């Protein structure tokens, strides 16, 4: 475990060199492939050291972090071209990667909490330093306050657990039974805000709209998954109370997902629409994790990974249009098929993955989540019908509205994508649709 950590740490001095952008970029991809090859066995924690080790769940999420961080550097070449503090930008990406790597591979609840919180710092700096609009300061404050306010009680709960059990080591923790109700609430609240669950989701669209492309990619791709991973890990301690009270979070998540789908219909900002669709997808993940059954948990893992790749790719597409037209409004971005005909195919491919069409990984995730949630209660099929239907509706709305129609009269030329952009989109789309062939991999 430490060897991979050292690999990333030793990339940091390279940031200080001039023109080291593509070197760091290539090394990150190399590390992704090295990490992919090193998978040992399905059953238990692997590569254990004093504080780090990974099992099946965290391996997939670390690999996703490596991949998205590598693609962030590809997508942000405008930072490099305009030489807008590009070395510091690389340092931020690597620092964020270290934080994510440590939080996904922590074997100790306290170290998990520390890295979980410190991943906020580089994200905040990305939004404040490289964001586009003047409201980015307000978005940063939203992000910090929502997540810190919810996760302070979690820290107190962790101290209490340590006082009670004398360890915070994952495999040694046991179910606390009906210890007390607030313990359960505090334990789960921090992760639900990070997911984000409906009612505490307002920081997400704000942060997405203000963030640069790299910030949006890492937010949608990996940071939302930290909440799901945390719930998966702590559910072991609170499963007794979970069996009693999880129905509340499950029903709130599913109803919230339907309401957020309605909010998606009336968005005119491309990024905002994709951000709200993330909230709708994550509501299904919350539902799957709260059922605490095998289908639900493994389905939420595959939907998290599928959504990470798909949502990140859609943000890249909206950024490509933004770089051409200087606007993300759907009123100006009409008729893109006339302006950028070759991009239309990528819009179609990633939109179809977003609505869980085969052969995307989202389909595998959503099918198993349907299985898991309906086996928990057959009444949930009412909300699940609407969730699946509306996800197709707002994705089609986004695709058809942006690609078809008369395009904005201020534009007078057609524009081609760069090789870098097609490469970036291919690297989002290919793993998303290849992994479907290994569906059994997610349901060991």
C-alpha positions, 0 to 999 in steps of 0.5 A: 500500500505504502509503495503506491502512496510513495509513488504519488508523493514523489510526483510532487517535486516534479510539479516544481519543474518547468513544463512537467505537465505532460510528464506528471500526466503520463505518470498518473496514467501509468500508476492507474495501470500499475494499480489495476494489475495489483489486485490480489484476491476477492475475499478479505483485506489485502496489502495490509500495513499498519494503517492501510489496506484495501478490500474489494469495495475500496479497491474499485473506488481507489482505481476510480480516483486514479483514473479520474485524477489522470483525466482531470489533468487531460481535461484542464490543459487550458490551465497549462496553455494559459500557464495559469499557475499550472504547477500549483494546479498539479500539486492540488490534483496530486494532493487530492489524490493522496487524500482520496487514496488514504481515505479509501484505504484506511483501516482505522475510523479516525484516520478515515475521518481525517482524510475524508475531511481533508479532501475538502481543502484541495477541492475548495482551493480548486474552486476558489483558484480556478473557478469561472464565476464571481460567486465561487467564494459563496459556493466554497463557503456552502461546500465547507459549511454543509460538510463540516457542520454535518461531520463534527458530530461524527468526530464526537461519536468516534471519540465515544466509540474509542472510549467504549471499545478502545479501538477504531480498527475496522475489523475489530468493531462490532454492532453497538445494538440499541446504544442510543439513537443520536449515535446512529443519526450522527454516525450516518448524517455526515455521509448523507450530506456528502452523498448528498441526500435530498434536503442537504443537497444544495451545496452540490449544484452551487459548487459544480456551477462555480468549479472549473472542469477539474473540480466538477470531475473530481466532485462528481466522480469521486467525492460523492462516492466517499459518502457511500463508502463511509456508510458501507463501512460504518453500517456494521456498527449501527446495523441493529438500529439500522434495521429499525430506522433505515426505512426513513432514509431509504424512503426520503432518498427515493422520494427526494430522487423523484423531486430532484428529477423534476428540478432537472426539467427546469434547469437552463444551465447544462452543468446545473442539470448534470449536477442535479442528475447526480443527486437523483442517481445518488438517491438510488445508491442511498436506497441500496446501501440502506437495505443492507442486503448484498444486491443493494450494497454491490449494486450501489458500488457498481452504480457509484463507479458507473456514475463516476465515469458517466457524470465526469464525461458529461461535465467534460462535454459541457466544458468543451462547449463552454470553451467554444461559446463562453456560455453553458446556457441551453438557450445559447447551446442549441443546435450543436449538431450543426456547430460540432457534428463530431461531438454529437456522437459523444453526447449521445453515447454518454447521455445514453449511459446516463439513462442506464441504457445497455451496455453501460455499467449504470445498467448493471448497477440500477438493475441490481439496485432495483432487485435489492430495494424491491426485495426490501419492500415491494411498495418502493417500486412506485418511486423506482418507476418514476426515478428510472423514467424521469432519468431518461426524460431529463437526459433526453431533454438535455441531449435533444435540446442541446444538439437539435434546433436552430443554433444561436445566430451569433455563431457563424462557423463549425468547430472541430474537437481536438484530439485531446478531447476525443481521447478524454471522452473515449477514456470515460466511455470505454471503461464505463461500457467495457466493465458491463462485460464483467458484471459478475465482477461486481457480484462476486 
